[in-house]
Amino acid sequence: MRRTLLVSAAAGLVGGAMLPARAGPEDFAAALTVYQAGDPVAAVTRFRELAEGGDVRAQLNLALMLRRGHGRPRNDEAAFYWAWRARLGGHQDAPRLTEVIAADLPAVSVQQVARRLDEDLAALADAGRASAMLDRARVALRLAADPDLEQALAWASVAAALGVPGAAELRDALGRELGGARRVAAQKRAERLFEDWCAAASDRCG
């Protein structure tokens, strides 16, 4: 049945969000109704609009529809991107979907999605979203072919300093892995990142 394919309006979510969801529950329910009425093409359009606005349920549903070629031709790379957006936004079903899709993607596609996600997150960090720095570290560590551990530690360190949940744990784990001189180098990077982030807006760091 169609209704088993997608996340329902009542599906549970976990905390965190890559982008603020501007749409209300009624918007998501309306998109789901379009899908259940048998119009997958219009449903993809609705879910994409909501997904671009930060609705993690819509992001996951869009990923599922693109993965299955329903409403649009199948596009695993785009599905992977939207599944990762939902994962960063905290949807509890997204990690499994990202792993399933990744198994079918060539390395070059994974790297293209990683770059696209990093560009999104860099823009969010520049706009003042502290959690985007932790997400940049997570994306790099999970998707980069040769992750820069010092840079990841720097991002996690700044996020931890700003009180982002989970950042201190990643910072400490990376610090133990790098050790010695590389850890100190990453700490210096973090200090510069923190100063730049604070300087970008007068209200960021008191």
Z-matrix of the N, CA and C atoms (Angstrom, degrees):
N
C 1 1.466
C 2 1.519 1 110.35
N 3 1.328 2 115.86 1 147.71
C 4 1.455 3 119.08 2 -177.33
C 5 1.522 4 112.28 3 -60.09
N 6 1.318 5 116.34 4 -37.85
C 7 1.456 6 118.31 5 -172.19
C 8 1.522 7 112.39 6 -66.81
N 9 1.337 8 117.92 7 -15.71
C 10 1.456 9 119.50 8 178.95
C 11 1.520 10 112.36 9 -81.89
N 12 1.317 11 117.90 10 -11.80
C 13 1.462 12 120.62 11 -176.20
C 14 1.513 13 112.25 12 -74.09
N 15 1.316 14 116.63 13 -41.07
C 16 1.450 15 120.38 14 -167.40
C 17 1.518 16 112.37 15 -110.03
N 18 1.324 17 113.89 16 164.47
C 19 1.454 18 121.33 17 177.17
C 20 1.516 19 108.81 18 -71.85
N 21 1.303 20 117.48 19 131.17
C 22 1.464 21 120.08 20 -179.52
C 23 1.514 22 110.69 21 -78.86
N 24 1.315 23 115.56 22 165.95
C 25 1.463 24 120.35 23 -179.19
C 26 1.514 25 111.65 24 -64.05
N 27 1.327 26 117.58 25 -21.22
C 28 1.460 27 120.61 26 -178.39
C 29 1.519 28 112.39 27 -97.33
N 30 1.327 29 118.27 28 5.74
C 31 1.464 30 120.59 29 -176.68
C 32 1.513 31 110.87 30 -62.13
N 33 1.334 32 116.29 31 142.54
C 34 1.451 33 120.41 32 -178.54
C 35 1.512 34 112.27 33 -75.46
N 36 1.329 35 116.27 34 147.53
C 37 1.450 36 122.81 35 177.52
C 38 1.513 37 108.90 36 -124.54
N 39 1.332 38 115.66 37 155.92
C 40 1.453 39 119.80 38 172.83
C 41 1.512 40 108.29 39 -106.08
N 42 1.328 41 116.75 40 169.85
C 43 1.452 42 120.94 41 -170.61
C 44 1.509 43 114.12 42 -69.50
N 45 1.327 44 114.58 43 167.14
C 46 1.451 45 121.40 44 176.94
C 47 1.507 46 111.47 45 92.99
N 48 1.319 47 115.31 46 154.16
C 49 1.458 48 119.14 47 178.04
C 50 1.509 49 109.19 48 -159.96
N 51 1.325 50 115.50 49 135.96
C 52 1.454 51 119.53 50 175.84
C 53 1.517 52 109.78 51 -71.34
N 54 1.322 53 116.04 52 -38.75
C 55 1.453 54 121.44 53 178.29
C 56 1.522 55 108.58 54 -133.63
N 57 1.325 56 118.24 55 150.31
C 58 1.458 57 119.30 56 177.27
C 59 1.514 58 110.86 57 -69.74
N 60 1.321 59 116.80 58 132.46
C 61 1.458 60 120.67 59 178.20
C 62 1.521 61 108.89 60 -79.39
N 63 1.323 62 116.01 61 114.68
C 64 1.455 63 119.71 62 -177.85
C 65 1.524 64 111.95 63 -91.24
N 66 1.328 65 117.37 64 -19.30
C 67 1.453 66 120.38 65 -179.00
C 68 1.517 67 110.19 66 -84.00
N 69 1.320 68 115.99 67 149.69
C 70 1.450 69 120.68 68 178.54
C 71 1.512 70 111.51 69 -91.40
N 72 1.342 71 116.67 70 171.58
C 73 1.465 72 120.71 71 179.99
C 74 1.519 73 113.08 72 -56.91
N 75 1.338 74 116.40 73 -32.49
C 76 1.457 75 118.96 74 -178.61
C 77 1.531 76 111.34 75 -66.96
N 78 1.336 77 117.82 76 -31.56
C 79 1.464 78 120.71 77 178.01
C 80 1.523 79 110.79 78 -67.72
N 81 1.325 80 115.73 79 -42.81
C 82 1.457 81 119.07 80 178.49
C 83 1.525 82 110.31 81 -66.53
N 84 1.325 83 116.84 82 -42.58
C 85 1.462 84 120.41 83 179.34
C 86 1.525 85 110.81 84 -61.23
N 87 1.334 86 116.91 85 -37.33
C 88 1.463 87 120.40 86 179.06
C 89 1.525 88 110.56 87 -65.56
N 90 1.329 89 116.79 88 -41.18
C 91 1.461 90 120.07 89 178.20
C 92 1.525 91 110.70 90 -64.35
N 93 1.317 92 116.32 91 -40.69
C 94 1.459 93 120.23 92 179.15
C 95 1.526 94 110.71 93 -65.09
N 96 1.328 95 116.32 94 -37.28
C 97 1.466 96 120.44 95 178.19
C 98 1.523 97 111.05 96 -63.27
N 99 1.327 98 116.81 97 -40.00
C 100 1.466 99 120.72 98 177.34
C 101 1.523 100 109.93 99 -59.95
N 102 1.322 101 116.21 100 -43.25
C 103 1.463 102 119.95 101 178.71
C 104 1.527 103 111.07 102 -63.40
N 105 1.318 104 116.30 103 -47.15
C 106 1.459 105 120.59 104 -177.12
C 107 1.525 106 111.95 105 -67.34
N 108 1.342 107 116.39 106 -22.32
C 109 1.462 108 120.36 107 177.51
C 110 1.525 109 111.93 108 -78.61
N 111 1.328 110 117.15 109 -4.48
C 112 1.455 111 120.31 110 175.13
C 113 1.511 112 115.42 111 95.43
N 114 1.337 113 117.72 112 24.44
C 115 1.466 114 120.96 113 178.71
C 116 1.527 115 108.86 114 -120.70
N 117 1.339 116 117.73 115 77.37
C 118 1.464 117 119.81 116 -175.87
C 119 1.523 118 113.47 117 -65.81
N 120 1.332 119 117.93 118 -30.21
C 121 1.464 120 119.96 119 -179.90
C 122 1.524 121 110.10 120 -63.93
N 123 1.327 122 116.31 121 -48.24
C 124 1.464 123 119.82 122 177.98
C 125 1.523 124 110.91 123 -66.53
N 126 1.334 125 116.82 124 -34.38
C 127 1.464 126 120.06 125 -179.80
C 128 1.523 127 111.03 126 -63.95
N 129 1.335 128 117.19 127 -41.85
C 130 1.464 129 119.87 128 177.78
C 131 1.526 130 110.15 129 -59.89
N 132 1.324 131 116.53 130 -42.74
C 133 1.464 132 119.93 131 178.97
C 134 1.521 133 110.76 132 -60.78
N 135 1.326 134 116.79 133 -44.57
C 136 1.465 135 120.74 134 179.63
C 137 1.528 136 111.07 135 -64.45
N 138 1.325 137 116.14 136 -47.09
C 139 1.463 138 119.10 137 -178.77
C 140 1.529 139 111.33 138 -64.55
N 141 1.336 140 117.53 139 -36.38
C 142 1.458 141 119.50 140 179.18
C 143 1.532 142 110.68 141 -64.07
N 144 1.316 143 116.70 142 -42.96
C 145 1.467 144 119.95 143 178.61
C 146 1.527 145 110.61 144 -58.92
N 147 1.329 146 115.91 145 -44.97
C 148 1.466 147 119.96 146 179.36
C 149 1.526 148 110.95 147 -68.81
N 150 1.335 149 116.46 148 -39.43
C 151 1.465 150 120.63 149 -179.60
C 152 1.520 151 110.93 150 -62.28
N 153 1.317 152 116.60 151 -42.75
C 154 1.460 153 119.98 152 179.54
C 155 1.521 154 111.39 153 -65.79
N 156 1.330 155 116.77 154 -24.50
C 157 1.457 156 120.92 155 176.25
C 158 1.512 157 114.02 156 -85.02
N 159 1.349 158 117.48 157 -3.18
C 160 1.453 159 120.32 158 174.27
C 161 1.507 160 116.27 159 104.78
N 162 1.329 161 118.89 160 8.35
C 163 1.465 162 120.88 161 178.97
C 164 1.529 163 108.46 162 -77.56
N 165 1.333 164 117.06 163 111.79
C 166 1.468 165 119.87 164 -174.82
C 167 1.524 166 112.17 165 -68.73
N 168 1.332 167 117.79 166 -28.99
C 169 1.469 168 119.46 167 176.38
C 170 1.524 169 109.85 168 -65.30
N 171 1.325 170 116.18 169 -42.72
C 172 1.460 171 120.27 170 178.10
C 173 1.526 172 110.72 171 -66.59
N 174 1.323 173 117.18 172 -37.46
C 175 1.463 174 120.25 173 177.86
C 176 1.521 175 110.76 174 -60.76
N 177 1.330 176 116.49 175 -44.18
C 178 1.459 177 119.43 176 179.70
C 179 1.521 178 111.01 177 -66.75
N 180 1.325 179 117.33 178 -43.13
C 181 1.461 180 120.03 179 179.79
C 182 1.524 181 111.59 180 -64.62
N 183 1.320 182 116.56 181 -39.66
C 184 1.457 183 119.97 182 176.98
C 185 1.528 184 110.08 183 -62.22
N 186 1.326 185 116.55 184 -42.63
C 187 1.465 186 120.26 185 177.47
C 188 1.525 187 110.91 186 -59.84
N 189 1.321 188 116.89 187 -43.79
C 190 1.464 189 120.74 188 179.79
C 191 1.523 190 111.63 189 -62.94
N 192 1.323 191 116.93 190 -42.95
C 193 1.460 192 120.01 191 -177.84
C 194 1.530 193 111.19 192 -68.92
N 195 1.326 194 116.77 193 -39.62
C 196 1.462 195 119.84 194 177.32
C 197 1.523 196 111.01 195 -67.79
N 198 1.304 197 115.88 196 -36.50
C 199 1.467 198 120.65 197 178.23
C 200 1.526 199 110.92 198 -64.04
N 201 1.316 200 116.87 199 -38.72
C 202 1.462 201 121.25 200 -175.86
C 203 1.525 202 113.04 201 -93.06
N 204 1.334 203 117.04 202 -2.50
C 205 1.456 204 119.60 203 179.72
C 206 1.508 205 112.69 204 67.30
N 207 1.319 206 116.26 205 37.80
C 208 1.459 207 121.62 206 -176.43
C 209 1.520 208 108.88 207 -111.55
N 210 1.319 209 116.50 208 111.54
C 211 1.457 210 121.24 209 -177.53
C 212 1.513 211 113.30 210 93.85
N 213 1.326 212 116.52 211 -19.39
C 214 1.461 213 125.09 212 173.08
C 215 1.526 214 107.11 213 -150.69
N 216 1.334 215 118.35 214 157.68
C 217 1.468 216 118.62 215 173.82
C 218 1.531 217 110.44 216 -57.76
N 219 1.311 218 116.03 217 145.55
C 220 1.465 219 119.70 218 -178.96
C 221 1.525 220 110.66 219 -56.22
N 222 1.329 221 115.33 220 134.59
C 223 1.465 222 121.35 221 -178.27
C 224 1.527 223 107.57 222 -144.86
N 225 1.325 224 116.20 223 93.47
C 226 1.462 225 120.30 224 -175.44
C 227 1.526 226 112.27 225 -65.88
N 228 1.330 227 116.82 226 -35.32
C 229 1.463 228 118.88 227 -178.76
C 230 1.528 229 110.89 228 -66.37
N 231 1.329 230 116.88 229 -44.84
C 232 1.465 231 119.94 230 177.37
C 233 1.522 232 110.79 231 -66.05
N 234 1.329 233 116.66 232 -38.07
C 235 1.465 234 119.93 233 177.74
C 236 1.521 235 110.62 234 -62.11
N 237 1.323 236 116.21 235 -39.91
C 238 1.466 237 121.05 236 179.28
C 239 1.525 238 110.67 237 -63.59
N 240 1.325 239 115.73 238 -42.44
C 241 1.466 240 119.79 239 178.27
C 242 1.527 241 110.96 240 -59.43
N 243 1.331 242 116.62 241 -49.71
C 244 1.463 243 118.74 242 -176.59
C 245 1.524 244 112.00 243 -70.78
N 246 1.323 245 117.25 244 -31.60
C 247 1.462 246 119.38 245 175.22
C 248 1.528 247 110.35 246 -65.03
N 249 1.342 248 116.20 247 -38.54
C 250 1.463 249 119.18 248 177.19
C 251 1.523 250 111.31 249 -69.16
N 252 1.318 251 116.94 250 -36.00
C 253 1.469 252 118.51 251 175.22
C 254 1.530 253 109.81 252 -59.59
N 255 1.327 254 116.68 253 -44.35
C 256 1.463 255 120.17 254 178.02
C 257 1.522 256 111.16 255 -64.98
N 258 1.321 257 116.56 256 -36.61
C 259 1.469 258 120.54 257 178.61
C 260 1.527 259 110.56 258 -63.92
N 261 1.313 260 116.61 259 -46.19
C 262 1.462 261 119.92 260 178.26
C 263 1.522 262 111.43 261 -65.62
N 264 1.323 263 116.07 262 -29.35
C 265 1.454 264 120.25 263 177.64
C 266 1.516 265 113.80 264 -77.58
N 267 1.329 266 117.12 265 -8.42
C 268 1.452 267 120.21 266 174.49
C 269 1.509 268 116.13 267 99.05
N 270 1.342 269 118.42 268 12.02
C 271 1.464 270 118.10 269 179.69
C 272 1.523 271 109.96 270 -70.96
N 273 1.312 272 115.92 271 130.19
C 274 1.461 273 120.81 272 -172.08
C 275 1.528 274 113.90 273 -67.85
N 276 1.324 275 118.15 274 -22.23
C 277 1.460 276 120.62 275 -179.46
C 278 1.528 277 113.21 276 -92.01
N 279 1.320 278 117.07 277 -8.90
C 280 1.460 279 120.08 278 -173.05
C 281 1.530 280 114.48 279 -70.77
N 282 1.334 281 120.39 280 -39.78
C 283 1.472 282 118.10 281 -178.50
C 284 1.525 283 113.42 282 -55.93
N 285 1.318 284 116.58 283 -43.63
C 286 1.462 285 119.56 284 179.42
C 287 1.524 286 110.88 285 -62.14
N 288 1.330 287 117.07 286 -42.74
C 289 1.460 288 119.89 287 -179.12
C 290 1.524 289 111.06 288 -64.63
N 291 1.333 290 117.71 289 -40.69
C 292 1.468 291 119.09 290 179.12
C 293 1.521 292 110.97 291 -61.73
N 294 1.320 293 117.64 292 -37.90
C 295 1.463 294 120.16 293 -179.31
C 296 1.530 295 111.06 294 -69.45
N 297 1.323 296 116.48 295 -39.66
C 298 1.466 297 120.14 296 179.29
C 299 1.524 298 110.58 297 -63.33
N 300 1.331 299 116.67 298 -46.00
C 301 1.464 300 119.81 299 -178.71
C 302 1.524 301 110.68 300 -67.79
N 303 1.329 302 116.85 301 -40.76
C 304 1.467 303 120.58 302 -178.44
C 305 1.521 304 111.63 303 -57.73
N 306 1.321 305 116.63 304 -33.30
C 307 1.463 306 120.40 305 -178.66
C 308 1.525 307 112.01 306 -64.17
N 309 1.335 308 117.41 307 -20.94
C 310 1.465 309 121.60 308 -178.62
C 311 1.524 310 113.34 309 -101.97
N 312 1.324 311 117.25 310 -2.63
C 313 1.459 312 120.02 311 -174.52
C 314 1.526 313 111.83 312 -99.26
N 315 1.329 314 117.34 313 143.16
C 316 1.465 315 119.41 314 170.97
C 317 1.522 316 109.90 315 -70.99
N 318 1.310 317 115.96 316 157.95
C 319 1.462 318 120.83 317 -177.07
C 320 1.523 319 111.98 318 -57.90
N 321 1.335 320 116.95 319 -36.08
C 322 1.461 321 119.31 320 -177.77
C 323 1.522 322 110.99 321 -63.86
N 324 1.324 323 117.91 322 -35.52
C 325 1.464 324 120.72 323 178.42
C 326 1.521 325 111.17 324 -69.81
N 327 1.320 326 116.60 325 -39.94
C 328 1.464 327 120.07 326 177.14
C 329 1.525 328 109.89 327 -59.85
N 330 1.325 329 116.79 328 -42.52
C 331 1.460 330 120.25 329 -179.43
C 332 1.525 331 111.94 330 -68.07
N 333 1.320 332 117.03 331 -35.73
C 334 1.463 333 119.83 332 177.10
C 335 1.522 334 110.90 333 -64.20
N 336 1.321 335 116.40 334 -42.22
C 337 1.464 336 119.96 335 177.76
C 338 1.525 337 110.25 336 -66.36
N 339 1.324 338 116.92 337 -40.25
C 340 1.465 339 120.22 338 178.48
C 341 1.523 340 110.89 339 -59.13
N 342 1.325 341 116.77 340 -43.32
C 343 1.472 342 120.13 341 179.19
C 344 1.525 343 111.02 342 -65.11
N 345 1.331 344 116.52 343 -40.91
C 346 1.463 345 119.75 344 179.77
C 347 1.525 346 110.95 345 -64.24
N 348 1.321 347 116.54 346 -43.76
C 349 1.461 348 120.06 347 178.09
C 350 1.527 349 111.01 348 -62.62
N 351 1.330 350 116.33 349 -42.16
C 352 1.460 351 119.19 350 -179.09
C 353 1.525 352 111.02 351 -64.16
N 354 1.325 353 117.10 352 -37.69
C 355 1.468 354 119.67 353 176.58
C 356 1.525 355 110.73 354 -63.11
N 357 1.330 356 116.61 355 -42.86
C 358 1.469 357 120.31 356 177.04
C 359 1.527 358 110.71 357 -58.98
N 360 1.325 359 115.20 358 -46.89
C 361 1.461 360 120.53 359 -175.44
C 362 1.524 361 111.72 360 -70.14
N 363 1.322 362 116.93 361 -36.18
C 364 1.462 363 119.87 362 177.39
C 365 1.524 364 110.33 363 -61.59
N 366 1.331 365 116.54 364 -41.20
C 367 1.463 366 120.19 365 178.46
C 368 1.524 367 111.06 366 -64.29
N 369 1.322 368 116.48 367 -39.67
C 370 1.463 369 120.15 368 178.58
C 371 1.529 370 111.15 369 -66.57
N 372 1.326 371 116.41 370 -41.78
C 373 1.463 372 119.67 371 178.06
C 374 1.523 373 110.39 372 -62.62
N 375 1.327 374 116.63 373 -42.34
C 376 1.461 375 120.28 374 178.38
C 377 1.525 376 111.28 375 -62.23
N 378 1.337 377 115.65 376 -30.98
C 379 1.462 378 120.25 377 179.94
C 380 1.527 379 112.59 378 -81.27
N 381 1.341 380 116.51 379 -3.80
C 382 1.455 381 119.42 380 175.21
C 383 1.508 382 116.38 381 109.18
N 384 1.329 383 118.31 382 6.21
C 385 1.463 384 120.22 383 -179.61
C 386 1.525 385 109.01 384 -86.85
N 387 1.316 386 116.76 385 103.24
C 388 1.460 387 121.69 386 -175.07
C 389 1.522 388 112.19 387 -62.58
N 390 1.328 389 117.48 388 -36.40
C 391 1.459 390 120.29 389 -177.83
C 392 1.520 391 112.41 390 -63.53
N 393 1.338 392 117.38 391 -21.04
C 394 1.463 393 119.89 392 179.62
C 395 1.522 394 111.29 393 -64.71
N 396 1.330 395 117.43 394 -27.89
C 397 1.464 396 119.05 395 178.62
C 398 1.523 397 111.26 396 -69.38
N 399 1.316 398 116.71 397 -39.72
C 400 1.461 399 119.17 398 175.27
C 401 1.524 400 110.25 399 -64.56
N 402 1.322 401 116.72 400 -40.83
C 403 1.462 402 119.94 401 179.01
C 404 1.527 403 111.69 402 -64.90
N 405 1.324 404 117.70 403 -34.45
C 406 1.471 405 119.67 404 176.00
C 407 1.528 406 110.16 405 -61.28
N 408 1.319 407 116.15 406 -41.83
C 409 1.462 408 119.65 407 177.93
C 410 1.521 409 110.76 408 -63.70
N 411 1.316 410 116.74 409 -43.39
C 412 1.466 411 120.51 410 -178.21
C 413 1.524 412 111.65 411 -64.70
N 414 1.324 413 116.62 412 -43.58
C 415 1.464 414 119.87 413 179.11
C 416 1.523 415 110.30 414 -63.02
N 417 1.324 416 116.69 415 -45.25
C 418 1.462 417 119.94 416 -179.57
C 419 1.524 418 111.35 417 -60.89
N 420 1.316 419 116.59 418 -43.95
C 421 1.459 420 120.10 419 -177.06
C 422 1.521 421 112.20 420 -68.42
N 423 1.330 422 117.03 421 -33.28
C 424 1.455 423 120.70 422 -177.78
C 425 1.523 424 113.36 423 -86.13
N 426 1.336 425 117.44 424 -32.87
C 427 1.460 426 119.71 425 -168.37
C 428 1.522 427 115.22 426 -116.42
N 429 1.312 428 118.59 427 -26.65
C 430 1.466 429 119.76 428 -175.98
C 431 1.523 430 110.65 429 -65.95
N 432 1.332 431 115.90 430 140.01
C 433 1.459 432 120.30 431 179.46
C 434 1.528 433 110.77 432 -64.57
N 435 1.314 434 116.59 433 -37.53
C 436 1.465 435 122.01 434 179.47
C 437 1.526 436 107.65 435 -138.76
N 438 1.325 437 117.68 436 78.71
C 439 1.468 438 120.35 437 -172.33
C 440 1.524 439 112.83 438 -62.77
N 441 1.314 440 114.99 439 140.61
C 442 1.463 441 122.29 440 175.64
C 443 1.527 442 106.98 441 -83.44
N 444 1.319 443 116.64 442 98.51
C 445 1.462 444 120.62 443 -174.95
C 446 1.523 445 111.93 444 -66.51
N 447 1.325 446 116.82 445 -33.12
C 448 1.464 447 118.81 446 178.05
C 449 1.521 448 110.81 447 -65.89
N 450 1.336 449 116.65 448 -41.37
C 451 1.459 450 119.35 449 178.52
C 452 1.523 451 110.39 450 -66.92
N 453 1.324 452 116.81 451 -40.81
C 454 1.463 453 120.17 452 178.30
C 455 1.524 454 110.53 453 -61.33
N 456 1.327 455 116.61 454 -41.42
C 457 1.461 456 120.24 455 177.62
C 458 1.524 457 110.89 456 -64.34
N 459 1.322 458 116.87 457 -38.89
C 460 1.468 459 119.75 458 178.51
C 461 1.521 460 110.76 459 -62.69
N 462 1.337 461 117.13 460 -45.58
C 463 1.467 462 119.83 461 178.51
C 464 1.526 463 110.92 462 -61.74
N 465 1.328 464 116.50 463 -45.91
C 466 1.462 465 119.90 464 -179.28
C 467 1.523 466 111.05 465 -63.57
N 468 1.323 467 117.08 466 -35.60
C 469 1.465 468 120.93 467 -179.38
C 470 1.523 469 111.57 468 -66.44
N 471 1.328 470 116.48 469 -42.63
C 472 1.465 471 119.57 470 178.24
C 473 1.524 472 109.95 471 -66.05
N 474 1.329 473 116.39 472 -43.90
C 475 1.463 474 119.62 473 178.78
C 476 1.526 475 110.82 474 -60.44
N 477 1.334 476 116.92 475 -39.95
C 478 1.465 477 120.47 476 178.44
C 479 1.524 478 110.87 477 -64.51
N 480 1.331 479 116.63 478 -41.97
C 481 1.461 480 120.36 479 179.25
C 482 1.523 481 111.41 480 -61.40
N 483 1.333 482 116.04 481 -29.09
C 484 1.460 483 121.06 482 -178.96
C 485 1.526 484 112.41 483 -92.81
N 486 1.327 485 116.47 484 5.91
C 487 1.456 486 120.65 485 173.20
C 488 1.513 487 115.95 486 81.89
N 489 1.328 488 117.80 487 21.29
C 490 1.467 489 120.29 488 179.72
C 491 1.531 490 109.06 489 -73.08
N 492 1.323 491 118.80 490 125.23
C 493 1.470 492 120.82 491 -179.44
C 494 1.528 493 111.89 492 -57.87
N 495 1.317 494 115.92 493 135.95
C 496 1.453 495 121.93 494 178.30
C 497 1.513 496 114.56 495 87.38
N 498 1.323 497 117.55 496 -13.69
C 499 1.463 498 120.07 497 -175.80
C 500 1.523 499 111.92 498 -71.35
N 501 1.322 500 117.79 499 -40.22
C 502 1.462 501 120.16 500 -177.76
C 503 1.523 502 111.41 501 -63.50
N 504 1.329 503 116.29 502 -37.91
C 505 1.464 504 119.65 503 179.43
C 506 1.525 505 111.23 504 -64.43
N 507 1.336 506 116.55 505 -43.15
C 508 1.461 507 119.36 506 178.52
C 509 1.521 508 110.50 507 -67.74
N 510 1.321 509 116.91 508 -41.42
C 511 1.471 510 120.93 509 177.27
C 512 1.523 511 110.91 510 -55.64
N 513 1.316 512 116.78 511 -47.97
C 514 1.463 513 120.17 512 -176.37
C 515 1.527 514 111.59 513 -68.26
N 516 1.340 515 116.42 514 -38.16
C 517 1.464 516 119.42 515 179.12
C 518 1.524 517 110.95 516 -65.50
N 519 1.329 518 116.70 517 -43.44
C 520 1.462 519 119.92 518 178.63
C 521 1.523 520 111.04 519 -67.23
N 522 1.325 521 116.40 520 -37.81
C 523 1.457 522 119.76 521 178.77
C 524 1.515 523 112.05 522 -61.46
N 525 1.330 524 116.35 523 -40.40
C 526 1.464 525 119.68 524 177.50
C 527 1.524 526 111.10 525 -66.44
N 528 1.330 527 116.16 526 -38.27
C 529 1.463 528 119.45 527 -178.74
C 530 1.526 529 111.78 528 -68.41
N 531 1.319 530 116.81 529 -40.33
C 532 1.459 531 120.05 530 -178.10
C 533 1.522 532 111.77 531 -76.36
N 534 1.327 533 115.56 532 -49.26
C 535 1.454 534 119.89 533 -179.89
C 536 1.526 535 113.79 534 67.02
N 537 1.321 536 115.59 535 164.99
C 538 1.451 537 125.62 536 169.42
C 539 1.509 538 117.87 537 36.66
N 540 1.337 539 114.80 538 -125.26
C 541 1.461 540 121.90 539 -170.81
C 542 1.523 541 112.24 540 -63.08
N 543 1.324 542 117.81 541 -37.57
C 544 1.463 543 119.60 542 -178.33
C 545 1.527 544 110.74 543 -69.57
N 546 1.306 545 117.17 544 -35.29
C 547 1.463 546 119.79 545 176.67
C 548 1.526 547 110.42 546 -65.25
N 549 1.322 548 116.62 547 -43.02
C 550 1.466 549 120.53 548 178.83
C 551 1.530 550 110.35 549 -63.61
N 552 1.330 551 117.10 550 -40.76
C 553 1.465 552 120.51 551 178.08
C 554 1.524 553 110.71 552 -61.75
N 555 1.332 554 116.38 553 -40.92
C 556 1.462 555 120.38 554 178.70
C 557 1.523 556 110.91 555 -65.87
N 558 1.323 557 116.81 556 -37.11
C 559 1.462 558 120.01 557 178.33
C 560 1.526 559 111.32 558 -64.35
N 561 1.320 560 116.57 559 -35.90
C 562 1.467 561 119.58 560 176.77
C 563 1.526 562 110.72 561 -67.80
N 564 1.336 563 116.18 562 -39.51
C 565 1.465 564 119.33 563 175.15
C 566 1.528 565 110.11 564 -60.33
N 567 1.326 566 115.21 565 -43.42
C 568 1.464 567 119.91 566 -178.38
C 569 1.523 568 110.97 567 -61.73
N 570 1.314 569 116.96 568 -40.17
C 571 1.462 570 120.21 569 179.51
C 572 1.525 571 110.73 570 -61.86
N 573 1.330 572 116.58 571 -42.42
C 574 1.469 573 119.81 572 178.52
C 575 1.527 574 111.02 573 -66.17
N 576 1.332 575 116.61 574 -42.63
C 577 1.463 576 120.30 575 178.06
C 578 1.524 577 111.11 576 -60.47
N 579 1.327 578 115.27 577 -43.04
C 580 1.462 579 120.01 578 -178.86
C 581 1.528 580 110.72 579 -63.60
N 582 1.316 581 116.65 580 -44.89
C 583 1.464 582 120.23 581 179.52
C 584 1.523 583 111.26 582 -62.44
N 585 1.332 584 116.56 583 -42.17
C 586 1.464 585 120.17 584 178.97
C 587 1.525 586 110.93 585 -64.80
N 588 1.335 587 116.02 586 -41.78
C 589 1.462 588 120.21 587 -178.97
C 590 1.527 589 110.39 588 -64.31
N 591 1.318 590 116.55 589 -42.67
C 592 1.464 591 120.29 590 179.32
C 593 1.525 592 111.58 591 -67.05
N 594 1.328 593 116.30 592 -38.07
C 595 1.462 594 120.34 593 -176.67
C 596 1.522 595 112.52 594 -70.84
N 597 1.325 596 117.00 595 -19.51
C 598 1.463 597 120.14 596 -175.33
C 599 1.525 598 112.86 597 -70.49
N 600 1.330 599 117.38 598 -22.22
C 601 1.470 600 120.90 599 178.67
C 602 1.520 601 108.67 600 -151.12
N 603 1.310 602 116.44 601 135.37
C 604 1.468 603 120.88 602 -172.24
C 605 1.516 604 113.45 603 -66.65
N 606 1.336 605 117.62 604 -21.75
C 607 1.462 606 119.79 605 -175.16
C 608 1.525 607 113.36 606 -97.29
N 609 1.328 608 118.56 607 7.50
C 610 1.462 609 119.77 608 -173.82
C 611 1.523 610 113.72 609 -80.14
N 612 1.300 611 117.95 610 -38.19
C 613 1.464 612 119.91 611 -171.61
C 614 1.524 613 112.09 612 -126.80
N 615 1.300 614 116.54 613 32.62
C 616 1.460 615 120.95 614 175.78
C 617 1.502 616 113.32 615 69.53
